[in-house]
Each structure stands twice: as structure tokens, then as C-alpha cells.
Amino acid sequence: MPHIKNYMEEIVFNLMKDVLEDINMCTCEKCILDIAAIALNDLPPKYIVTEKGELYSKINALKQQFEVDVIAAITKAAVLVKRKPRHE
């Protein structure tokens, strides 16, 4: 059954690991999700209707178009979270 998906979420999570390797910071689930939420709020949503399995081919084709903006948004979000993590 088709469903609607904001593929920007997938792009953010696909690129986040590489971006965060360059920044010495906490990578616990809470920090990762905070970074993703902040980054996604700075990026335009990109909704697609997809069947299972079709999603990844669409994401890979479209990822390059947004990669620079996504990396910038993740980096900005990571700096904010690193400055004020929501845990000890």
C-alpha cells in the first residue's frame, strides 16, 4: 500500500553520521533526535508517495540536490545541541 513520506527525514539521518564524525560530541539517542528535529525544522519538507522499497532509490536520486543544505542544517543543529545538551 502506498504511503506518504517526508524524504528529507531519510536524507538527514543518512548524512548525520558522517557530519557528526567531524564534530566531537555526544551521539546518544536523545542528542541525535534533537539534532534531527532542529535540522528538519530548518529544511523544507519534501513529501513523496512511495511503495516500500521504492523510497531508497528516490532518496538517493534526490539526495545530491539537497546535500549541501542538509549538511549545513545538521552542522548548525549539532552546534546548538553540543552547547546545550538536554542531559548531564
C-alpha distances in whole Angstrom, upper triangle without the diagonal:
4,7,10,13,17,17,21,20,19,22,25,24,24,28,29,30,33,34,35,37,39,40,41,40,38,34,34,30,32,33,30,28,31,31,27,27,30,29,26,28,30,28,26,22,20,16,14,10,9,6,8,12,12,13,16,17,17,19,22,22,22,24,28,28,27,29,32,31,29,32,34,32,32,35,36,34,36,39,39,37,40,43,41,39,38,40,43
4,7,10,13,14,18,18,17,20,22,22,22,25,27,29,30,31,33,35,37,37,39,38,36,33,32,29,30,31,28,26,29,29,25,25,28,27,23,25,27,24,22,18,16,13,10,6,5,5,8,11,10,11,14,15,14,16,19,19,19,21,24,24,24,26,29,28,26,29,31,29,29,33,34,32,33,37,36,35,38,40,39,37,36,38,42
4,7,10,12,15,15,15,18,19,19,20,23,24,26,28,29,30,32,35,35,37,35,33,30,30,26,27,28,25,23,25,25,22,21,24,23,20,22,24,21,19,15,14,10,8,6,6,7,8,12,11,10,14,15,14,15,18,19,18,20,23,23,22,24,27,26,23,27,29,26,26,30,31,28,30,34,33,32,35,37,36,34,33,35,38
4,7,9,12,12,13,15,17,18,19,21,22,25,27,27,28,31,33,33,35,33,32,29,28,25,26,26,23,21,23,23,19,19,21,20,17,18,20,18,16,12,10,7,6,4,6,9,11,13,12,10,14,15,13,13,17,18,16,17,21,20,19,21,24,23,21,24,26,23,23,27,28,26,28,31,30,29,32,34,33,32,31,33,37
4,6,9,8,9,12,13,14,15,17,19,21,23,23,24,27,29,29,31,29,28,25,25,22,23,23,20,18,20,19,16,16,18,17,13,16,18,15,13,9,8,5,5,6,7,10,11,13,11,9,11,14,11,11,15,15,14,15,18,18,16,18,21,19,17,20,22,20,20,23,24,22,24,27,27,26,29,31,30,29,28,30,34
4,5,6,8,9,11,12,13,15,16,19,21,21,22,25,26,26,29,27,26,23,24,21,21,21,18,16,17,17,13,13,15,13,10,12,14,11,10,6,5,4,6,9,10,13,14,15,14,10,12,14,12,10,14,15,12,13,16,15,13,15,18,16,14,17,19,16,16,20,21,19,21,24,24,23,26,28,27,26,26,28,32
4,5,5,6,9,10,11,12,14,17,18,18,20,23,24,24,27,26,25,22,23,20,21,21,18,16,18,17,13,14,16,13,11,14,14,11,10,8,6,6,7,10,10,13,13,13,12,8,9,11,9,7,10,11,9,9,13,13,11,12,16,14,12,15,17,15,15,19,20,19,20,24,24,23,26,28,28,26,27,29,32
4,5,5,6,9,10,11,12,15,16,16,18,20,21,22,24,23,23,20,21,19,19,19,15,14,15,14,10,11,13,10,7,11,11,8,8,6,6,8,10,13,14,17,16,16,15,11,12,14,11,8,11,12,10,8,12,11,9,10,13,11,8,12,14,12,12,15,16,15,17,20,20,20,22,25,25,24,24,27,30
4,5,5,6,9,10,10,13,15,15,16,19,21,20,23,21,20,17,18,16,16,16,12,11,13,12,8,9,11,9,7,10,12,10,10,8,9,10,12,14,14,17,16,16,15,12,12,15,13,10,13,15,13,11,14,15,12,12,15,13,10,13,15,12,11,15,16,14,16,19,19,18,21,23,23,21,21,24,27
4,5,5,6,9,10,12,14,14,16,18,20,21,23,22,21,18,18,16,18,17,13,13,15,14,10,12,14,12,10,14,15,12,13,11,10,11,12,14,13,15,14,13,13,9,9,12,11,7,10,12,11,9,13,14,12,12,15,14,11,13,16,14,13,16,18,16,17,21,21,20,22,25,25,23,24,25,28
4,6,5,6,8,11,12,12,14,16,18,19,21,21,21,18,19,17,19,18,14,14,16,13,10,13,14,11,10,14,14,11,12,11,10,12,13,16,15,17,16,15,15,11,10,12,11,7,8,11,9,6,9,11,9,8,11,11,8,10,13,12,11,14,16,15,16,19,20,19,21,24,24,23,24,26,29
4,6,5,6,9,11,10,11,14,16,16,18,17,17,15,16,15,16,14,11,11,12,9,7,10,11,8,8,11,11,10,12,11,12,14,15,18,18,20,19,18,18,14,13,16,14,11,12,15,12,9,12,13,10,9,11,10,6,8,11,9,7,11,13,11,12,15,16,16,18,20,21,19,20,22,25
4,6,5,7,10,10,11,13,15,16,18,16,16,13,14,12,14,13,9,9,12,10,7,11,12,10,10,14,14,13,15,14,14,16,17,19,18,20,18,17,17,14,13,16,15,11,13,16,14,11,14,16,13,12,14,14,10,11,14,12,9,13,15,13,13,17,17,16,18,21,21,19,20,21,24
4,6,7,8,10,11,13,15,16,18,18,18,14,16,15,17,16,12,13,15,13,11,14,16,13,13,17,17,15,17,16,15,17,17,19,18,19,17,16,16,13,11,13,13,10,10,13,13,9,12,14,12,10,13,14,10,10,14,13,11,14,17,15,15,19,20,19,20,23,24,22,23,24,27
4,6,6,6,9,10,12,13,16,16,16,14,16,16,17,15,12,14,15,12,10,14,15,11,12,16,15,14,16,16,16,18,19,22,21,23,21,19,19,16,14,16,15,12,11,14,13,9,11,13,11,8,10,11,8,7,11,11,8,11,14,13,13,16,18,17,18,21,22,21,22,24,26
4,6,5,6,9,10,11,13,12,13,10,13,12,14,12,8,11,12,9,8,12,12,10,12,15,15,14,17,17,18,20,21,24,23,25,23,21,22,18,16,19,18,15,15,18,16,13,14,16,13,11,12,12,9,8,11,10,7,9,12,11,9,13,15,13,14,18,18,17,19,20,22
4,6,5,6,9,10,12,12,12,9,12,12,14,12,9,12,14,11,11,15,16,14,15,19,18,18,21,20,21,23,24,26,25,26,24,22,23,20,17,20,20,17,16,19,19,15,16,19,16,14,15,16,12,11,14,14,10,11,14,13,11,15,17,15,15,19,20,18,20,20,22
4,6,5,7,9,12,13,14,12,15,16,18,15,13,15,17,13,14,17,17,15,17,20,19,18,21,21,22,24,25,27,26,28,25,24,24,21,18,20,20,17,16,19,18,14,15,17,15,12,13,15,12,9,12,13,10,11,14,14,12,15,18,17,16,20,21,20,22,23,24
4,6,6,7,10,11,13,11,15,16,17,14,12,14,15,11,12,15,15,12,15,18,16,16,19,20,21,23,25,28,27,29,27,26,26,22,20,22,22,18,17,20,19,15,15,17,15,11,11,12,10,7,9,10,7,7,11,11,9,11,14,14,13,17,18,17,20,21,23
4,5,5,7,7,9,8,12,13,14,11,9,13,13,10,11,15,14,13,16,18,18,18,21,22,23,25,27,30,29,30,28,27,27,24,22,24,24,20,20,23,22,18,19,21,18,15,15,15,13,10,12,12,8,8,11,11,8,10,13,12,11,14,16,15,17,18,19
4,6,7,9,10,9,13,15,17,14,12,16,17,14,15,19,18,17,19,22,21,21,25,25,26,28,29,32,31,32,30,28,29,26,23,25,26,22,21,24,23,19,20,22,20,16,17,18,15,12,14,15,12,11,14,14,11,13,16,15,13,17,19,17,20,20,21
4,7,9,12,12,16,18,19,15,14,18,18,15,16,20,18,17,20,22,21,21,24,26,26,29,31,33,33,34,32,31,31,28,25,27,27,23,22,25,24,20,20,22,20,16,15,17,15,12,13,14,12,10,13,14,11,12,15,15,13,16,18,18,21,21,22
4,6,9,10,14,16,16,13,13,16,15,12,15,18,16,15,19,21,19,21,24,25,27,29,31,34,34,35,33,32,32,29,27,29,29,25,24,27,25,22,22,24,21,18,17,17,16,12,13,14,11,8,11,11,8,9,12,11,9,12,15,14,18,18,19
4,7,9,12,15,16,13,13,17,16,14,17,19,18,18,21,23,22,24,27,28,30,32,34,37,36,37,35,34,35,31,29,31,31,28,27,30,29,25,25,27,24,21,20,21,19,16,16,17,14,12,14,14,10,10,13,12,9,12,14,13,17,16,16
4,6,9,12,12,9,10,14,13,11,14,17,16,16,19,21,21,22,26,27,28,31,33,35,35,36,34,33,34,30,28,31,31,27,27,30,29,25,26,27,24,22,21,21,19,16,17,16,13,11,13,12,8,9,11,9,6,10,11,10,13,13,13
4,6,9,9,7,8,12,11,11,14,16,16,16,19,21,21,23,26,26,28,30,32,34,34,35,32,32,33,29,28,31,31,27,27,31,29,26,27,29,25,23,23,23,20,18,18,17,14,14,15,13,9,11,12,9,7,11,11,8,11,10,11
4,6,8,6,6,9,10,10,12,14,15,15,17,20,20,21,24,24,26,27,29,31,30,31,29,28,29,26,24,27,27,24,24,28,26,23,25,26,23,21,22,21,18,16,18,17,13,13,15,13,10,12,14,10,10,14,14,11,12,12,13
4,6,5,6,9,10,11,12,14,16,17,18,20,22,23,26,25,27,28,29,31,30,31,28,28,30,26,25,29,29,25,26,29,28,25,27,29,26,24,24,24,20,19,21,19,15,16,18,15,12,15,15,11,12,15,14,10,11,10,12
4,6,5,6,8,10,10,12,14,15,16,18,20,21,23,22,24,25,26,28,27,28,25,26,27,24,23,26,26,23,24,28,26,24,26,27,24,23,24,23,19,19,21,18,15,17,18,15,13,16,16,12,13,17,15,12,11,11,14
4,6,5,6,9,10,11,12,14,15,17,19,20,23,22,24,25,27,29,29,30,27,28,29,26,25,29,28,25,26,29,28,25,27,28,25,24,24,23,20,19,20,18,15,16,17,13,12,15,14,10,12,14,12,9,8,8,11
4,5,5,6,9,10,11,12,14,15,17,18,21,21,24,25,27,29,29,30,28,28,29,26,25,28,28,24,25,28,26,23,25,26,23,21,22,20,17,16,17,15,12,13,13,10,8,11,10,7,8,11,10,7,8,9,11
4,5,5,6,9,10,11,12,14,16,16,19,19,21,22,24,26,26,27,25,25,26,22,21,24,24,20,22,25,23,20,22,23,20,18,19,18,15,14,16,13,10,12,13,10,8,12,12,9,11,14,13,10,11,12,15
4,5,5,6,9,10,10,12,14,15,18,17,19,20,22,24,24,25,24,24,25,21,21,24,23,20,22,25,23,20,23,23,20,19,20,18,15,15,17,14,11,14,14,10,10,14,13,10,13,15,14,11,11,13,16
4,5,5,6,9,10,11,13,14,17,17,20,21,24,26,26,28,27,27,28,24,24,27,26,22,24,26,24,21,24,24,20,20,20,18,15,15,15,12,10,12,12,8,9,11,10,7,10,12,11,9,9,11,15
4,6,5,6,8,10,11,12,16,16,18,20,23,25,26,28,26,26,26,23,22,25,24,20,22,24,22,19,20,21,17,16,16,15,12,12,12,9,7,9,9,5,6,9,8,7,9,12,11,10,11,14,17
4,6,5,6,8,10,10,13,13,15,17,19,22,22,24,23,23,23,19,19,22,20,17,19,21,19,16,18,19,15,15,16,14,10,11,12,9,7,10,11,8,9,12,12,10,13,16,15,13,14,16,20
4,6,5,6,9,10,12,12,15,16,19,22,23,25,24,24,24,21,21,24,22,19,21,23,20,18,21,21,17,17,18,15,12,14,14,10,9,13,12,8,11,13,12,11,14,16,15,14,13,16,20
4,6,5,7,9,12,13,16,18,21,24,25,28,27,27,27,23,23,26,24,20,22,24,21,19,21,20,16,16,16,13,11,12,12,8,8,10,9,6,9,11,9,9,12,14,13,13,13,17,20
4,5,5,6,10,11,14,16,19,22,23,26,25,25,24,21,20,23,21,17,19,21,18,15,17,16,13,12,13,10,7,9,9,5,5,8,8,6,9,11,10,11,14,15,15,15,16,19,22
4,5,5,7,8,11,13,16,19,20,23,22,23,22,18,19,21,18,15,18,19,16,14,17,16,12,13,14,11,8,11,11,8,8,12,11,9,12,15,14,14,17,19,18,18,18,21,24
4,6,8,9,12,14,18,21,22,25,25,26,25,21,22,24,22,19,21,22,19,17,19,18,15,16,16,12,11,14,13,9,11,13,12,10,13,15,13,14,17,18,18,18,18,21,25
4,7,9,13,15,19,22,24,27,27,27,26,22,23,24,22,19,21,22,18,16,18,16,13,14,13,9,9,11,10,6,9,11,10,9,13,14,13,14,17,18,18,19,20,23,26
4,6,9,12,15,19,21,24,24,24,23,19,19,21,18,15,17,18,14,13,15,13,9,11,11,8,7,11,10,7,10,13,12,11,15,16,16,17,20,21,21,21,22,25,28
4,6,10,13,16,19,22,23,23,21,18,19,20,17,15,17,17,14,13,15,13,10,13,13,10,10,14,13,11,13,16,15,15,18,20,19,21,23,25,25,25,25,28,32
4,6,10,13,15,19,20,20,18,15,17,18,15,13,16,16,13,13,15,14,11,14,15,12,11,15,16,13,15,18,18,17,19,22,21,22,25,26,26,25,25,28,32
4,7,10,12,16,17,18,15,12,14,15,11,10,13,13,10,11,14,12,10,13,15,13,12,16,17,15,16,20,20,19,22,24,24,24,27,29,29,28,28,31,34
4,7,9,13,15,16,14,11,13,14,11,11,15,14,12,13,16,15,14,16,19,17,16,19,20,18,19,23,23,22,24,27,27,26,29,31,31,30,30,32,36
4,6,10,12,13,10,8,11,12,9,10,13,13,11,13,16,15,15,17,20,19,18,21,23,21,22,25,26,25,27,30,29,29,32,34,34,32,32,35,38
4,7,10,12,9,9,12,13,10,12,15,15,14,16,19,19,19,21,24,23,21,24,26,24,25,28,29,28,30,33,32,32,35,37,36,35,34,37,40
4,6,8,6,6,10,10,9,11,14,14,14,16,19,19,19,21,24,24,22,25,27,25,25,29,30,28,30,33,33,32,35,37,37,35,35,37,40
4,6,5,7,10,11,11,13,15,16,17,18,22,22,22,23,27,26,24,27,30,28,27,31,32,31,32,35,35,34,37,39,39,37,36,38,41
4,5,6,9,11,11,13,15,16,17,18,21,22,22,23,27,26,24,26,29,27,26,30,32,30,30,34,34,33,35,38,37,35,34,36,39
4,5,6,8,10,11,12,14,15,16,19,21,21,21,25,25,23,25,28,27,26,29,31,29,30,34,34,33,35,38,37,35,35,36,39
4,6,6,7,9,11,11,13,14,17,18,19,20,24,24,22,24,27,26,25,28,30,29,30,33,34,33,35,38,38,36,36,37,40
4,6,5,6,9,10,11,12,15,16,16,17,21,20,18,20,23,22,22,25,27,25,26,30,30,29,31,34,34,32,32,34,37
4,5,5,6,9,10,10,13,15,15,15,19,19,17,19,22,21,20,23,26,24,25,28,29,28,30,33,33,31,32,33,36
4,5,5,6,9,10,12,14,15,16,19,20,18,20,23,23,22,25,27,27,27,31,32,31,33,36,36,34,35,37,39
4,6,5,6,8,11,12,13,14,18,18,16,19,22,21,21,24,26,25,26,30,30,30,32,35,35,33,34,36,39
4,5,5,6,9,10,10,11,15,15,13,15,18,18,17,20,22,22,23,26,27,26,28,31,31,30,31,32,35
4,6,5,7,10,11,10,14,15,14,15,18,19,18,21,23,23,23,26,28,27,29,32,33,31,32,34,36
4,6,7,8,10,11,15,16,15,17,20,20,20,22,25,25,26,28,30,30,31,34,35,34,35,37,39
4,6,6,7,9,12,13,12,14,17,17,17,20,22,22,23,26,27,27,29,32,32,31,33,35,38
4,5,6,6,9,10,9,11,14,14,14,17,19,19,20,23,24,24,26,28,29,28,30,32,34
4,5,5,8,10,10,11,13,15,15,17,19,20,21,23,25,25,27,29,30,30,32,34,36
4,6,8,9,10,12,13,14,16,18,19,20,22,24,25,26,27,30,31,31,32,35,37
4,6,5,6,9,10,11,12,14,15,16,18,20,21,22,24,26,27,27,28,31,34
4,6,5,6,9,10,10,12,14,15,16,18,20,21,22,24,26,25,27,29,32
4,5,5,6,9,10,11,12,14,15,17,19,20,21,23,25,25,27,29,32
4,6,5,6,9,10,11,12,14,16,17,18,20,21,23,23,25,28,30
4,5,5,6,8,10,10,12,14,15,16,18,20,21,21,23,25,28
4,5,5,6,9,10,10,12,14,15,16,18,20,20,22,24,26
4,6,5,6,9,10,11,13,14,15,17,19,19,22,24,26
4,5,5,6,9,10,11,12,14,16,17,17,19,22,24
4,6,5,6,9,10,10,12,14,15,15,17,19,22
4,5,5,6,9,10,10,12,14,15,17,20,21
4,6,5,6,9,10,11,13,14,16,19,21
4,5,5,6,9,10,11,11,13,16,18
4,5,5,6,8,10,10,12,14,16
4,6,5,6,9,10,13,15,17
4,6,5,6,8,11,14,15
4,5,5,5,8,10,12
4,6,6,9,11,12
4,6,10,11,12
4,6,9,10
4,6,7
4,7
4
